Amino acid sequence: MNTAGTIDRPLTHDPKKQAPMKPSTSEPTGSATPDFTTTGATDTRQTRTREMQLIPEALARAHMHERLHEAERERRAVRLATARRMQRRAERASMRARRALAMAVMQ
């Protein structure tokens, strides 16, 4: 089926193969709106296409950055919990040692 492309679904995504932008037929002749040149329209299309292609990469990069920070926070929390657990264990061992020393001195 050979139907013409639309703005949302152009026939081709290659800016060089797309039709050049033309001034609107509804505007009066000699209006203040400048005429678009093919090279300017192509450059604009290429820039817009490049930016559109880079959006998912930028989103993925931001997502990975956030995930890395989240993982680092998680690791810090685990290290803190482990350190507190070891500190309590050391305090209990210290108290047992003091008690054993006191019992040895008392006898």
Phi and psi restraints in degrees (range 20) as a CNS / XPLOR table:
assign (resid 1 and name C) (resid 2 and name N)
       (resid 2 and name CA) (resid 2 and name C) 1.0 -101.7 20.0 2
assign (resid 2 and name N) (resid 2 and name CA)
       (resid 2 and name C) (resid 3 and name N) 1.0 80.9 20.0 2
assign (resid 2 and name C) (resid 3 and name N)
       (resid 3 and name CA) (resid 3 and name C) 1.0 -105.1 20.0 2
assign (resid 3 and name N) (resid 3 and name CA)
       (resid 3 and name C) (resid 4 and name N) 1.0 152.0 20.0 2
assign (resid 3 and name C) (resid 4 and name N)
       (resid 4 and name CA) (resid 4 and name C) 1.0 -70.4 20.0 2
assign (resid 4 and name N) (resid 4 and name CA)
       (resid 4 and name C) (resid 5 and name N) 1.0 147.2 20.0 2
assign (resid 4 and name C) (resid 5 and name N)
       (resid 5 and name CA) (resid 5 and name C) 1.0 -73.5 20.0 2
assign (resid 5 and name N) (resid 5 and name CA)
       (resid 5 and name C) (resid 6 and name N) 1.0 162.0 20.0 2
assign (resid 5 and name C) (resid 6 and name N)
       (resid 6 and name CA) (resid 6 and name C) 1.0 -110.1 20.0 2
assign (resid 6 and name N) (resid 6 and name CA)
       (resid 6 and name C) (resid 7 and name N) 1.0 178.4 20.0 2
assign (resid 6 and name C) (resid 7 and name N)
       (resid 7 and name CA) (resid 7 and name C) 1.0 -63.3 20.0 2
assign (resid 7 and name N) (resid 7 and name CA)
       (resid 7 and name C) (resid 8 and name N) 1.0 -44.0 20.0 2
assign (resid 7 and name C) (resid 8 and name N)
       (resid 8 and name CA) (resid 8 and name C) 1.0 -72.1 20.0 2
assign (resid 8 and name N) (resid 8 and name CA)
       (resid 8 and name C) (resid 9 and name N) 1.0 -34.0 20.0 2
assign (resid 8 and name C) (resid 9 and name N)
       (resid 9 and name CA) (resid 9 and name C) 1.0 -129.9 20.0 2
assign (resid 9 and name N) (resid 9 and name CA)
       (resid 9 and name C) (resid 10 and name N) 1.0 79.5 20.0 2
assign (resid 9 and name C) (resid 10 and name N)
       (resid 10 and name CA) (resid 10 and name C) 1.0 -68.4 20.0 2
assign (resid 10 and name N) (resid 10 and name CA)
       (resid 10 and name C) (resid 11 and name N) 1.0 158.1 20.0 2
assign (resid 10 and name C) (resid 11 and name N)
       (resid 11 and name CA) (resid 11 and name C) 1.0 -61.7 20.0 2
assign (resid 11 and name N) (resid 11 and name CA)
       (resid 11 and name C) (resid 12 and name N) 1.0 -36.0 20.0 2
assign (resid 11 and name C) (resid 12 and name N)
       (resid 12 and name CA) (resid 12 and name C) 1.0 -138.1 20.0 2
assign (resid 12 and name N) (resid 12 and name CA)
       (resid 12 and name C) (resid 13 and name N) 1.0 151.3 20.0 2
assign (resid 12 and name C) (resid 13 and name N)
       (resid 13 and name CA) (resid 13 and name C) 1.0 -97.0 20.0 2
assign (resid 13 and name N) (resid 13 and name CA)
       (resid 13 and name C) (resid 14 and name N) 1.0 -2.0 20.0 2
assign (resid 13 and name C) (resid 14 and name N)
       (resid 14 and name CA) (resid 14 and name C) 1.0 -80.2 20.0 2
assign (resid 14 and name N) (resid 14 and name CA)
       (resid 14 and name C) (resid 15 and name N) 1.0 115.3 20.0 2
assign (resid 14 and name C) (resid 15 and name N)
       (resid 15 and name CA) (resid 15 and name C) 1.0 -58.8 20.0 2
assign (resid 15 and name N) (resid 15 and name CA)
       (resid 15 and name C) (resid 16 and name N) 1.0 -29.7 20.0 2
assign (resid 15 and name C) (resid 16 and name N)
       (resid 16 and name CA) (resid 16 and name C) 1.0 -71.5 20.0 2
assign (resid 16 and name N) (resid 16 and name CA)
       (resid 16 and name C) (resid 17 and name N) 1.0 -25.1 20.0 2
assign (resid 16 and name C) (resid 17 and name N)
       (resid 17 and name CA) (resid 17 and name C) 1.0 -92.9 20.0 2
assign (resid 17 and name N) (resid 17 and name CA)
       (resid 17 and name C) (resid 18 and name N) 1.0 -8.2 20.0 2
assign (resid 17 and name C) (resid 18 and name N)
       (resid 18 and name CA) (resid 18 and name C) 1.0 -78.7 20.0 2
assign (resid 18 and name N) (resid 18 and name CA)
       (resid 18 and name C) (resid 19 and name N) 1.0 156.5 20.0 2
assign (resid 18 and name C) (resid 19 and name N)
       (resid 19 and name CA) (resid 19 and name C) 1.0 -68.7 20.0 2
assign (resid 19 and name N) (resid 19 and name CA)
       (resid 19 and name C) (resid 20 and name N) 1.0 142.6 20.0 2
assign (resid 19 and name C) (resid 20 and name N)
       (resid 20 and name CA) (resid 20 and name C) 1.0 -67.9 20.0 2
assign (resid 20 and name N) (resid 20 and name CA)
       (resid 20 and name C) (resid 21 and name N) 1.0 151.9 20.0 2
assign (resid 20 and name C) (resid 21 and name N)
       (resid 21 and name CA) (resid 21 and name C) 1.0 -72.0 20.0 2
assign (resid 21 and name N) (resid 21 and name CA)
       (resid 21 and name C) (resid 22 and name N) 1.0 134.6 20.0 2
assign (resid 21 and name C) (resid 22 and name N)
       (resid 22 and name CA) (resid 22 and name C) 1.0 -120.5 20.0 2
assign (resid 22 and name N) (resid 22 and name CA)
       (resid 22 and name C) (resid 23 and name N) 1.0 153.6 20.0 2
assign (resid 22 and name C) (resid 23 and name N)
       (resid 23 and name CA) (resid 23 and name C) 1.0 -64.8 20.0 2
assign (resid 23 and name N) (resid 23 and name CA)
       (resid 23 and name C) (resid 24 and name N) 1.0 152.9 20.0 2
assign (resid 23 and name C) (resid 24 and name N)
       (resid 24 and name CA) (resid 24 and name C) 1.0 -65.8 20.0 2
assign (resid 24 and name N) (resid 24 and name CA)
       (resid 24 and name C) (resid 25 and name N) 1.0 141.6 20.0 2
assign (resid 24 and name C) (resid 25 and name N)
       (resid 25 and name CA) (resid 25 and name C) 1.0 -78.0 20.0 2
assign (resid 25 and name N) (resid 25 and name CA)
       (resid 25 and name C) (resid 26 and name N) 1.0 -16.7 20.0 2
assign (resid 25 and name C) (resid 26 and name N)
       (resid 26 and name CA) (resid 26 and name C) 1.0 -80.1 20.0 2
assign (resid 26 and name N) (resid 26 and name CA)
       (resid 26 and name C) (resid 27 and name N) 1.0 -15.3 20.0 2
assign (resid 26 and name C) (resid 27 and name N)
       (resid 27 and name CA) (resid 27 and name C) 1.0 -81.1 20.0 2
assign (resid 27 and name N) (resid 27 and name CA)
       (resid 27 and name C) (resid 28 and name N) 1.0 144.9 20.0 2
assign (resid 27 and name C) (resid 28 and name N)
       (resid 28 and name CA) (resid 28 and name C) 1.0 -69.1 20.0 2
assign (resid 28 and name N) (resid 28 and name CA)
       (resid 28 and name C) (resid 29 and name N) 1.0 152.5 20.0 2
assign (resid 28 and name C) (resid 29 and name N)
       (resid 29 and name CA) (resid 29 and name C) 1.0 -67.6 20.0 2
assign (resid 29 and name N) (resid 29 and name CA)
       (resid 29 and name C) (resid 30 and name N) 1.0 137.8 20.0 2
assign (resid 29 and name C) (resid 30 and name N)
       (resid 30 and name CA) (resid 30 and name C) 1.0 81.7 20.0 2
assign (resid 30 and name N) (resid 30 and name CA)
       (resid 30 and name C) (resid 31 and name N) 1.0 21.8 20.0 2
assign (resid 30 and name C) (resid 31 and name N)
       (resid 31 and name CA) (resid 31 and name C) 1.0 -72.7 20.0 2
assign (resid 31 and name N) (resid 31 and name CA)
       (resid 31 and name C) (resid 32 and name N) 1.0 170.8 20.0 2
assign (resid 31 and name C) (resid 32 and name N)
       (resid 32 and name CA) (resid 32 and name C) 1.0 -75.8 20.0 2
assign (resid 32 and name N) (resid 32 and name CA)
       (resid 32 and name C) (resid 33 and name N) 1.0 -11.8 20.0 2
assign (resid 32 and name C) (resid 33 and name N)
       (resid 33 and name CA) (resid 33 and name C) 1.0 -71.7 20.0 2
assign (resid 33 and name N) (resid 33 and name CA)
       (resid 33 and name C) (resid 34 and name N) 1.0 122.7 20.0 2
assign (resid 33 and name C) (resid 34 and name N)
       (resid 34 and name CA) (resid 34 and name C) 1.0 -69.7 20.0 2
assign (resid 34 and name N) (resid 34 and name CA)
       (resid 34 and name C) (resid 35 and name N) 1.0 150.8 20.0 2
assign (resid 34 and name C) (resid 35 and name N)
       (resid 35 and name CA) (resid 35 and name C) 1.0 -75.4 20.0 2
assign (resid 35 and name N) (resid 35 and name CA)
       (resid 35 and name C) (resid 36 and name N) 1.0 138.9 20.0 2
assign (resid 35 and name C) (resid 36 and name N)
       (resid 36 and name CA) (resid 36 and name C) 1.0 -84.1 20.0 2
assign (resid 36 and name N) (resid 36 and name CA)
       (resid 36 and name C) (resid 37 and name N) 1.0 138.1 20.0 2
assign (resid 36 and name C) (resid 37 and name N)
       (resid 37 and name CA) (resid 37 and name C) 1.0 -94.2 20.0 2
assign (resid 37 and name N) (resid 37 and name CA)
       (resid 37 and name C) (resid 38 and name N) 1.0 155.7 20.0 2
assign (resid 37 and name C) (resid 38 and name N)
       (resid 38 and name CA) (resid 38 and name C) 1.0 -63.8 20.0 2
assign (resid 38 and name N) (resid 38 and name CA)
       (resid 38 and name C) (resid 39 and name N) 1.0 -41.4 20.0 2
assign (resid 38 and name C) (resid 39 and name N)
       (resid 39 and name CA) (resid 39 and name C) 1.0 -66.8 20.0 2
assign (resid 39 and name N) (resid 39 and name CA)
       (resid 39 and name C) (resid 40 and name N) 1.0 -40.8 20.0 2
assign (resid 39 and name C) (resid 40 and name N)
       (resid 40 and name CA) (resid 40 and name C) 1.0 -63.5 20.0 2
assign (resid 40 and name N) (resid 40 and name CA)
       (resid 40 and name C) (resid 41 and name N) 1.0 -42.6 20.0 2
assign (resid 40 and name C) (resid 41 and name N)
       (resid 41 and name CA) (resid 41 and name C) 1.0 -65.2 20.0 2
assign (resid 41 and name N) (resid 41 and name CA)
       (resid 41 and name C) (resid 42 and name N) 1.0 -39.7 20.0 2
assign (resid 41 and name C) (resid 42 and name N)
       (resid 42 and name CA) (resid 42 and name C) 1.0 -65.0 20.0 2
assign (resid 42 and name N) (resid 42 and name CA)
       (resid 42 and name C) (resid 43 and name N) 1.0 -44.5 20.0 2
assign (resid 42 and name C) (resid 43 and name N)
       (resid 43 and name CA) (resid 43 and name C) 1.0 -60.6 20.0 2
assign (resid 43 and name N) (resid 43 and name CA)
       (resid 43 and name C) (resid 44 and name N) 1.0 -42.5 20.0 2
assign (resid 43 and name C) (resid 44 and name N)
       (resid 44 and name CA) (resid 44 and name C) 1.0 -63.5 20.0 2
assign (resid 44 and name N) (resid 44 and name CA)
       (resid 44 and name C) (resid 45 and name N) 1.0 -44.8 20.0 2
assign (resid 44 and name C) (resid 45 and name N)
       (resid 45 and name CA) (resid 45 and name C) 1.0 -62.5 20.0 2
assign (resid 45 and name N) (resid 45 and name CA)
       (resid 45 and name C) (resid 46 and name N) 1.0 -43.0 20.0 2
assign (resid 45 and name C) (resid 46 and name N)
       (resid 46 and name CA) (resid 46 and name C) 1.0 -64.0 20.0 2
assign (resid 46 and name N) (resid 46 and name CA)
       (resid 46 and name C) (resid 47 and name N) 1.0 -43.0 20.0 2
assign (resid 46 and name C) (resid 47 and name N)
       (resid 47 and name CA) (resid 47 and name C) 1.0 -63.3 20.0 2
assign (resid 47 and name N) (resid 47 and name CA)
       (resid 47 and name C) (resid 48 and name N) 1.0 -45.3 20.0 2
assign (resid 47 and name C) (resid 48 and name N)
       (resid 48 and name CA) (resid 48 and name C) 1.0 -63.8 20.0 2
assign (resid 48 and name N) (resid 48 and name CA)
       (resid 48 and name C) (resid 49 and name N) 1.0 -42.6 20.0 2
assign (resid 48 and name C) (resid 49 and name N)
       (resid 49 and name CA) (resid 49 and name C) 1.0 -63.2 20.0 2
assign (resid 49 and name N) (resid 49 and name CA)
       (resid 49 and name C) (resid 50 and name N) 1.0 -43.9 20.0 2
assign (resid 49 and name C) (resid 50 and name N)
       (resid 50 and name CA) (resid 50 and name C) 1.0 -61.7 20.0 2
assign (resid 50 and name N) (resid 50 and name CA)
       (resid 50 and name C) (resid 51 and name N) 1.0 -44.5 20.0 2
assign (resid 50 and name C) (resid 51 and name N)
       (resid 51 and name CA) (resid 51 and name C) 1.0 -62.7 20.0 2
assign (resid 51 and name N) (resid 51 and name CA)
       (resid 51 and name C) (resid 52 and name N) 1.0 -41.6 20.0 2
assign (resid 51 and name C) (resid 52 and name N)
       (resid 52 and name CA) (resid 52 and name C) 1.0 -64.4 20.0 2
assign (resid 52 and name N) (resid 52 and name CA)
       (resid 52 and name C) (resid 53 and name N) 1.0 -36.9 20.0 2
assign (resid 52 and name C) (resid 53 and name N)
       (resid 53 and name CA) (resid 53 and name C) 1.0 -70.9 20.0 2
assign (resid 53 and name N) (resid 53 and name CA)
       (resid 53 and name C) (resid 54 and name N) 1.0 -28.2 20.0 2
assign (resid 53 and name C) (resid 54 and name N)
       (resid 54 and name CA) (resid 54 and name C) 1.0 -84.7 20.0 2
assign (resid 54 and name N) (resid 54 and name CA)
       (resid 54 and name C) (resid 55 and name N) 1.0 -14.0 20.0 2
assign (resid 54 and name C) (resid 55 and name N)
       (resid 55 and name CA) (resid 55 and name C) 1.0 -59.5 20.0 2
assign (resid 55 and name N) (resid 55 and name CA)
       (resid 55 and name C) (resid 56 and name N) 1.0 -49.6 20.0 2
assign (resid 55 and name C) (resid 56 and name N)
       (resid 56 and name CA) (resid 56 and name C) 1.0 -60.1 20.0 2
assign (resid 56 and name N) (resid 56 and name CA)
       (resid 56 and name C) (resid 57 and name N) 1.0 -36.1 20.0 2
assign (resid 56 and name C) (resid 57 and name N)
       (resid 57 and name CA) (resid 57 and name C) 1.0 -64.7 20.0 2
assign (resid 57 and name N) (resid 57 and name CA)
       (resid 57 and name C) (resid 58 and name N) 1.0 -43.0 20.0 2
assign (resid 57 and name C) (resid 58 and name N)
       (resid 58 and name CA) (resid 58 and name C) 1.0 -64.2 20.0 2
assign (resid 58 and name N) (resid 58 and name CA)
       (resid 58 and name C) (resid 59 and name N) 1.0 -41.3 20.0 2
assign (resid 58 and name C) (resid 59 and name N)
       (resid 59 and name CA) (resid 59 and name C) 1.0 -64.0 20.0 2
assign (resid 59 and name N) (resid 59 and name CA)
       (resid 59 and name C) (resid 60 and name N) 1.0 -42.6 20.0 2
assign (resid 59 and name C) (resid 60 and name N)
       (resid 60 and name CA) (resid 60 and name C) 1.0 -64.1 20.0 2
assign (resid 60 and name N) (resid 60 and name CA)
       (resid 60 and name C) (resid 61 and name N) 1.0 -40.5 20.0 2
assign (resid 60 and name C) (resid 61 and name N)
       (resid 61 and name CA) (resid 61 and name C) 1.0 -63.3 20.0 2
assign (resid 61 and name N) (resid 61 and name CA)
       (resid 61 and name C) (resid 62 and name N) 1.0 -43.6 20.0 2
assign (resid 61 and name C) (resid 62 and name N)
       (resid 62 and name CA) (resid 62 and name C) 1.0 -64.9 20.0 2
assign (resid 62 and name N) (resid 62 and name CA)
       (resid 62 and name C) (resid 63 and name N) 1.0 -39.7 20.0 2
assign (resid 62 and name C) (resid 63 and name N)
       (resid 63 and name CA) (resid 63 and name C) 1.0 -64.1 20.0 2
assign (resid 63 and name N) (resid 63 and name CA)
       (resid 63 and name C) (resid 64 and name N) 1.0 -45.2 20.0 2
assign (resid 63 and name C) (resid 64 and name N)
       (resid 64 and name CA) (resid 64 and name C) 1.0 -64.3 20.0 2
assign (resid 64 and name N) (resid 64 and name CA)
       (resid 64 and name C) (resid 65 and name N) 1.0 -39.2 20.0 2
assign (resid 64 and name C) (resid 65 and name N)
       (resid 65 and name CA) (resid 65 and name C) 1.0 -59.4 20.0 2
assign (resid 65 and name N) (resid 65 and name CA)
       (resid 65 and name C) (resid 66 and name N) 1.0 -45.7 20.0 2
assign (resid 65 and name C) (resid 66 and name N)
       (resid 66 and name CA) (resid 66 and name C) 1.0 -65.0 20.0 2
assign (resid 66 and name N) (resid 66 and name CA)
       (resid 66 and name C) (resid 67 and name N) 1.0 -41.3 20.0 2
assign (resid 66 and name C) (resid 67 and name N)
       (resid 67 and name CA) (resid 67 and name C) 1.0 -64.0 20.0 2
assign (resid 67 and name N) (resid 67 and name CA)
       (resid 67 and name C) (resid 68 and name N) 1.0 -38.9 20.0 2
assign (resid 67 and name C) (resid 68 and name N)
       (resid 68 and name CA) (resid 68 and name C) 1.0 -63.6 20.0 2
assign (resid 68 and name N) (resid 68 and name CA)
       (resid 68 and name C) (resid 69 and name N) 1.0 -42.9 20.0 2
assign (resid 68 and name C) (resid 69 and name N)
       (resid 69 and name CA) (resid 69 and name C) 1.0 -64.4 20.0 2
assign (resid 69 and name N) (resid 69 and name CA)
       (resid 69 and name C) (resid 70 and name N) 1.0 -39.9 20.0 2
assign (resid 69 and name C) (resid 70 and name N)
       (resid 70 and name CA) (resid 70 and name C) 1.0 -62.8 20.0 2
assign (resid 70 and name N) (resid 70 and name CA)
       (resid 70 and name C) (resid 71 and name N) 1.0 -43.1 20.0 2
assign (resid 70 and name C) (resid 71 and name N)
       (resid 71 and name CA) (resid 71 and name C) 1.0 -64.8 20.0 2
assign (resid 71 and name N) (resid 71 and name CA)
       (resid 71 and name C) (resid 72 and name N) 1.0 -38.6 20.0 2
assign (resid 71 and name C) (resid 72 and name N)
       (resid 72 and name CA) (resid 72 and name C) 1.0 -65.2 20.0 2
assign (resid 72 and name N) (resid 72 and name CA)
       (resid 72 and name C) (resid 73 and name N) 1.0 -41.6 20.0 2
assign (resid 72 and name C) (resid 73 and name N)
       (resid 73 and name CA) (resid 73 and name C) 1.0 -61.9 20.0 2
assign (resid 73 and name N) (resid 73 and name CA)
       (resid 73 and name C) (resid 74 and name N) 1.0 -40.9 20.0 2
assign (resid 73 and name C) (resid 74 and name N)
       (resid 74 and name CA) (resid 74 and name C) 1.0 -62.5 20.0 2
assign (resid 74 and name N) (resid 74 and name CA)
       (resid 74 and name C) (resid 75 and name N) 1.0 -44.5 20.0 2
assign (resid 74 and name C) (resid 75 and name N)
       (resid 75 and name CA) (resid 75 and name C) 1.0 -62.2 20.0 2
assign (resid 75 and name N) (resid 75 and name CA)
       (resid 75 and name C) (resid 76 and name N) 1.0 -41.7 20.0 2
assign (resid 75 and name C) (resid 76 and name N)
       (resid 76 and name CA) (resid 76 and name C) 1.0 -61.7 20.0 2
assign (resid 76 and name N) (resid 76 and name CA)
       (resid 76 and name C) (resid 77 and name N) 1.0 -41.4 20.0 2
assign (resid 76 and name C) (resid 77 and name N)
       (resid 77 and name CA) (resid 77 and name C) 1.0 -63.9 20.0 2
assign (resid 77 and name N) (resid 77 and name CA)
       (resid 77 and name C) (resid 78 and name N) 1.0 -41.3 20.0 2
assign (resid 77 and name C) (resid 78 and name N)
       (resid 78 and name CA) (resid 78 and name C) 1.0 -65.5 20.0 2
assign (resid 78 and name N) (resid 78 and name CA)
       (resid 78 and name C) (resid 79 and name N) 1.0 -42.6 20.0 2
assign (resid 78 and name C) (resid 79 and name N)
       (resid 79 and name CA) (resid 79 and name C) 1.0 -62.9 20.0 2
assign (resid 79 and name N) (resid 79 and name CA)
       (resid 79 and name C) (resid 80 and name N) 1.0 -40.0 20.0 2
assign (resid 79 and name C) (resid 80 and name N)
       (resid 80 and name CA) (resid 80 and name C) 1.0 -64.8 20.0 2
assign (resid 80 and name N) (resid 80 and name CA)
       (resid 80 and name C) (resid 81 and name N) 1.0 -44.5 20.0 2
assign (resid 80 and name C) (resid 81 and name N)
       (resid 81 and name CA) (resid 81 and name C) 1.0 -62.5 20.0 2
assign (resid 81 and name N) (resid 81 and name CA)
       (resid 81 and name C) (resid 82 and name N) 1.0 -41.9 20.0 2
assign (resid 81 and name C) (resid 82 and name N)
       (resid 82 and name CA) (resid 82 and name C) 1.0 -63.6 20.0 2
assign (resid 82 and name N) (resid 82 and name CA)
       (resid 82 and name C) (resid 83 and name N) 1.0 -42.8 20.0 2
assign (resid 82 and name C) (resid 83 and name N)
       (resid 83 and name CA) (resid 83 and name C) 1.0 -63.4 20.0 2
assign (resid 83 and name N) (resid 83 and name CA)
       (resid 83 and name C) (resid 84 and name N) 1.0 -41.4 20.0 2
assign (resid 83 and name C) (resid 84 and name N)
       (resid 84 and name CA) (resid 84 and name C) 1.0 -65.6 20.0 2
assign (resid 84 and name N) (resid 84 and name CA)
       (resid 84 and name C) (resid 85 and name N) 1.0 -41.1 20.0 2
assign (resid 84 and name C) (resid 85 and name N)
       (resid 85 and name CA) (resid 85 and name C) 1.0 -62.1 20.0 2
assign (resid 85 and name N) (resid 85 and name CA)
       (resid 85 and name C) (resid 86 and name N) 1.0 -44.0 20.0 2
assign (resid 85 and name C) (resid 86 and name N)
       (resid 86 and name CA) (resid 86 and name C) 1.0 -66.6 20.0 2
assign (resid 86 and name N) (resid 86 and name CA)
       (resid 86 and name C) (resid 87 and name N) 1.0 -35.3 20.0 2
assign (resid 86 and name C) (resid 87 and name N)
       (resid 87 and name CA) (resid 87 and name C) 1.0 -64.8 20.0 2
assign (resid 87 and name N) (resid 87 and name CA)
       (resid 87 and name C) (resid 88 and name N) 1.0 -43.3 20.0 2
assign (resid 87 and name C) (resid 88 and name N)
       (resid 88 and name CA) (resid 88 and name C) 1.0 -62.9 20.0 2
assign (resid 88 and name N) (resid 88 and name CA)
       (resid 88 and name C) (resid 89 and name N) 1.0 -40.2 20.0 2
assign (resid 88 and name C) (resid 89 and name N)
       (resid 89 and name CA) (resid 89 and name C) 1.0 -63.1 20.0 2
assign (resid 89 and name N) (resid 89 and name CA)
       (resid 89 and name C) (resid 90 and name N) 1.0 -41.8 20.0 2
assign (resid 89 and name C) (resid 90 and name N)
       (resid 90 and name CA) (resid 90 and name C) 1.0 -65.7 20.0 2
assign (resid 90 and name N) (resid 90 and name CA)
       (resid 90 and name C) (resid 91 and name N) 1.0 -39.9 20.0 2
assign (resid 90 and name C) (resid 91 and name N)
       (resid 91 and name CA) (resid 91 and name C) 1.0 -63.6 20.0 2
assign (resid 91 and name N) (resid 91 and name CA)
       (resid 91 and name C) (resid 92 and name N) 1.0 -40.9 20.0 2
assign (resid 91 and name C) (resid 92 and name N)
       (resid 92 and name CA) (resid 92 and name C) 1.0 -64.3 20.0 2
assign (resid 92 and name N) (resid 92 and name CA)
       (resid 92 and name C) (resid 93 and name N) 1.0 -40.7 20.0 2
assign (resid 92 and name C) (resid 93 and name N)
       (resid 93 and name CA) (resid 93 and name C) 1.0 -65.1 20.0 2
assign (resid 93 and name N) (resid 93 and name CA)
       (resid 93 and name C) (resid 94 and name N) 1.0 -38.4 20.0 2
assign (resid 93 and name C) (resid 94 and name N)
       (resid 94 and name CA) (resid 94 and name C) 1.0 -64.0 20.0 2
assign (resid 94 and name N) (resid 94 and name CA)
       (resid 94 and name C) (resid 95 and name N) 1.0 -42.6 20.0 2
assign (resid 94 and name C) (resid 95 and name N)
       (resid 95 and name CA) (resid 95 and name C) 1.0 -64.9 20.0 2
assign (resid 95 and name N) (resid 95 and name CA)
       (resid 95 and name C) (resid 96 and name N) 1.0 -39.8 20.0 2
assign (resid 95 and name C) (resid 96 and name N)
       (resid 96 and name CA) (resid 96 and name C) 1.0 -63.0 20.0 2
assign (resid 96 and name N) (resid 96 and name CA)
       (resid 96 and name C) (resid 97 and name N) 1.0 -40.1 20.0 2
assign (resid 96 and name C) (resid 97 and name N)
       (resid 97 and name CA) (resid 97 and name C) 1.0 -65.7 20.0 2
assign (resid 97 and name N) (resid 97 and name CA)
       (resid 97 and name C) (resid 98 and name N) 1.0 -42.2 20.0 2
assign (resid 97 and name C) (resid 98 and name N)
       (resid 98 and name CA) (resid 98 and name C) 1.0 -62.7 20.0 2
assign (resid 98 and name N) (resid 98 and name CA)
       (resid 98 and name C) (resid 99 and name N) 1.0 -43.2 20.0 2
assign (resid 98 and name C) (resid 99 and name N)
       (resid 99 and name CA) (resid 99 and name C) 1.0 -63.0 20.0 2
assign (resid 99 and name N) (resid 99 and name CA)
       (resid 99 and name C) (resid 100 and name N) 1.0 -42.6 20.0 2
assign (resid 99 and name C) (resid 100 and name N)
       (resid 100 and name CA) (resid 100 and name C) 1.0 -64.4 20.0 2
assign (resid 100 and name N) (resid 100 and name CA)
       (resid 100 and name C) (resid 101 and name N) 1.0 -38.8 20.0 2
assign (resid 100 and name C) (resid 101 and name N)
       (resid 101 and name CA) (resid 101 and name C) 1.0 -67.5 20.0 2
assign (resid 101 and name N) (resid 101 and name CA)
       (resid 101 and name C) (resid 102 and name N) 1.0 -40.8 20.0 2
assign (resid 101 and name C) (resid 102 and name N)
       (resid 102 and name CA) (resid 102 and name C) 1.0 -65.3 20.0 2
assign (resid 102 and name N) (resid 102 and name CA)
       (resid 102 and name C) (resid 103 and name N) 1.0 -40.4 20.0 2
assign (resid 102 and name C) (resid 103 and name N)
       (resid 103 and name CA) (resid 103 and name C) 1.0 -65.0 20.0 2
assign (resid 103 and name N) (resid 103 and name CA)
       (resid 103 and name C) (resid 104 and name N) 1.0 -37.5 20.0 2
assign (resid 103 and name C) (resid 104 and name N)
       (resid 104 and name CA) (resid 104 and name C) 1.0 -67.9 20.0 2
assign (resid 104 and name N) (resid 104 and name CA)
       (resid 104 and name C) (resid 105 and name N) 1.0 -38.4 20.0 2
assign (resid 104 and name C) (resid 105 and name N)
       (resid 105 and name CA) (resid 105 and name C) 1.0 -70.8 20.0 2
assign (resid 105 and name N) (resid 105 and name CA)
       (resid 105 and name C) (resid 106 and name N) 1.0 -34.6 20.0 2
assign (resid 105 and name C) (resid 106 and name N)
       (resid 106 and name CA) (resid 106 and name C) 1.0 -67.9 20.0 2
assign (resid 106 and name N) (resid 106 and name CA)
       (resid 106 and name C) (resid 107 and name N) 1.0 -28.1 20.0 2
